[in-house]
Amino acid sequence: MKTHNTLTLAALSVAGLAATSCNSSKPAATAATTSATAVTATTTTTPEAPSVPGVGLAVANIDRSVAPCDDFFHFASGTWLKNTAIPASEVRWGSFQQLADQNNAVSRQILEEAAANRNAPKGSNLQKVGDYYASAMDSVAIERAGITPLKPELARIAAAKDLKSLQAVVARHQALGTGAFFRAGVSPDRKNSTVYAVNMSQGGLGMPDRDYYLKDDARSKTVRNAYVAYMTNTFKLMGDSEAAAAKKAAAVLAIETRLAKASKSRVELRDPYANYNKMTVAEANQQFPNIGLPTLLAQNKLGAAKEVIVGQPAFFQEVSTLMKQEPMANLRSYLDWQLVSSVSSALPKAYADEAFRFQQTLTGAKQQQPRWKRMLGATDQALGQAFGQLYVDKTFTPETKQKAMEMVNNIKASMAEHIQQLDWMSDATKQEALKKLNAFTVKIGYPDKWKDYSALTLSRESYLKNVLAARQWAYNDNVSKYGKPIDRTEWRFTPPTVNASYNSSMNDITFPAGIMQPPFFDPKADDAVNYGGMGAVIGHEITHGFDDQGRQSDASGNLRDWWTKEDAEKFTQRADMVGKQYDAFSPLDSVYVNGKLTMGENLADFGGLSVAYSALQKQLQQKYGNGPRPKYDGFTPEQRFFLAWAQIWRTNARPEYLRQQVLTDPHSPAQFRTNGPLMNMPEFYEAFGCKEDAKMVRAQNLRARVW
């Protein structure tokens, strides 16, 4: 069901201080050779203006002991990396987290004011936001209630004595978003994007990836043992004896291991055609009879559906088999676990502490985040567009939106020029590509139409009840789309989010208000900084429409092959070169980036930088012609462009987190997002006067460039 490509959830993902692997056998240039030209080289022959202090770059972060042409990531941010500790409650720390923290401060004030207001009109967004956050922060009431508010749902599970009653409970769990067994919901039909379809995809795992269940290396065993301890201790908190809890944990692990074995890998999930299997409800029920699909659809207000799109048929065959084979007691334990673990933050502190202990093993976090920050995130997820309106009023100006739209238009024009000038693509494919580019919908700042929460009832009685009510509302909101026209105004993100995305089914790009701030975008900064930061982000999302996945959808968002056979082969050759480059990058000893898993994000970084750089050059020409170019902080515009790119990715990360990222995240670690594209850009070499033997310079025949 996931059809989005995002910028940061990766970015959020980090760096570490490991030296960059350059996949180059050439001897390195000395730091003295390349640093000497670092602030003098330029890509033009136009005269330079005198240097003056600039806005937007953190010049103090630069480590001038590092040669920019040897390791630009550490040159641009090395001083910051050395002097900045990761906060104990974080697993990585960089520009994205710092900006998110600023946004959190604004959001926290909004939420605390709403929680303090007991006179908000009943049913208003202000009342709902205030009651949700107030109940989330009332730890005394949460401790007093214990697990009691969850007992009605646990009783439903306990009452499942046969396959038919089990099917009804599984359907209930879909509506409650517990994650049990699989995911089912409504989203556009990938081959007919004018209608909504019921989509079903694999799920049901409590650990982040199937490999944690299947691999026997030391790291996987450590995580698996921590997971079993987490389950055992949680069942004990629910009242089981040590022996009974251990038995239940073993049963859950066995069921999830079966699901893991049947699951496709993250790389396999990148093939949209292989994950599009439309069949009638009757056919699906025949293939997966024990899931009870007609019951699930009818119970969850989708009884009118005559067809479903099944992402991974082999997975659902295994779910159907185990629902009949596994002892009912084990299946009930699995459902108990999926339910309780999905709401641990709404249960007494002991439950959340067990969840955090497992996260420590996964990510290396030293301390749990303060409750206000966790509950702010929970409120944002449940009611983001309700309090997001207040956030926008405080932080986002019409001028910012206008300037951002101008930048988007400039970078779209730059992408069009790049497409037209490609020497490897035929005219027929170029016309389709331009048609798709021109059809992009651009969403900036916040939705034009806000979500309607009138059907959601919340109070201060119980945070757990509020969580379940909000989940039920969200599911109902999703399935209510079925049979209606596609809503192309809908937003995936809430306004404070520090992220951006491309949605292939909608063929749209989204930039929330949360990211339209320094260091990504600063109205006071020069064009070079804004184009190297937000401009490259915009170019990144535009390029997602043409990466290895995005290129398979057309201007309307339909899965359709609009490429000539020859052009598709040429694209694949270029993309494979990028994949091989990233396969060689290693953030930690014996840990390597997966070039196939990260292919889309890497291609988007390559294309985004390239088109943003071209757009900047056009801006500079329009403003200064052949006259002197401004030189701020001792750097040319071209140098500031690349420095801005590098500084938005400055990140330190814990090694445990990096290991998890490489296994599960489609984004590469931050130092490779910084250096990887630049190692293929002659514009970068020229800007910093890089010599042929510098570590950042690839041999001509080893340089990758797609768009």
Secondary structure, DSSP 8 states (H G I E B T S, - for coil): ---EEESHHHHTT---S--------S----HHHHHHTTTT--SS-S-EEEEE--SS--GGG--TTS-TTT-HHHHHHHHHHHH----TT-SEEEHHHHHHHHHHHHHHHHHHHHHH-TTS-TTSHHHHHHHHHHHHH-HHHHHHHTTGGGHHHHHHHHT--SHHHHHHHHHHHHHHT---SEEEEEEEETTEEEEEEEEEEE---SSS-THHHH--SHHHHHHHHHHHHHHHHHHHHTT--HHHHHHHHHHHHHHHHHHHHHS--TTGGG-TTTT--EEEHHHHHHHSGGG-HHHHHHHTT-TT--EEEES-HHHHHHHHHHHHHS-HHHHHHHHHHHHHHHTGGGS-HHHHHHHHHHHHHHH--SS---HHHHHHHHHHHHHHHHHHHHHHHHH--HHHHHHHHHHHHHHHHHHHHHHHH-SSS-HHHHHHHHHHHHT-EEEEES-SS----TT----SS-HHHHHHHHHHHHHHHHHTTTTS---TT--SS-TT----EEETTTTEEEEEGGGSSTTT--TTS-HHHHIIIIIHHHHHHHHHTTSTTGGGB-TTS-B---S-HHHHHHHHHHHHHHHHHHHT--SBTTB---TTTTHHHHHHHHHHHHHHHHHHHHHHHHHHTTS-EEEETTB-HHHHHHHHHHHHT-EEE-HHHHHHHHHH-SS--HHHHHHHHHTT-HHHHHHTT--TTSTT---GGG-----
